[in-house]
Structure formats: C-alpha cells, structure tokens
C-alpha cells in the first residue's frame, strides 16, 4: 500500500481553493482570487504544475 503524501497534489489543491472561493463573500478579494484561479486552471490544462501552484497560492492570498 502506498503512503499518502502530506503535500496535496495539484488537483486536490484546485478543489480546496475552489471550495474556499465558493464560500467567500462577493467583493474585490473574491474577484482578484477568481483571476488567479482561472490562471491556475489554464496552467493545469497546460500541465504546468509549478505555475498552477503559484496561482493557487495567489488565489488563496487574495481571499485572505
């Protein structure tokens, strides 16, 4: 049996950030976060995990 990594993979992070975005109140922080989340989606589609994770970090920070 393979041990689960303590660091979530990119797909799991996408789900987590999307859930946080869905629960966030409307406003400029949510708008800024959406732009980063959409950039993360494009990076994931292009299989650029590093860029995707960077954008997910920015999306999370924008919601804070």
Buried (B, 14 or more C-beta within 10 A) or exposed (E): EEEEEEEBEBEEBBEEBBEBBEEBEEEEBBEBBBEBBEBBBEBBEEEBBEBBBBBBBBBBEBBE
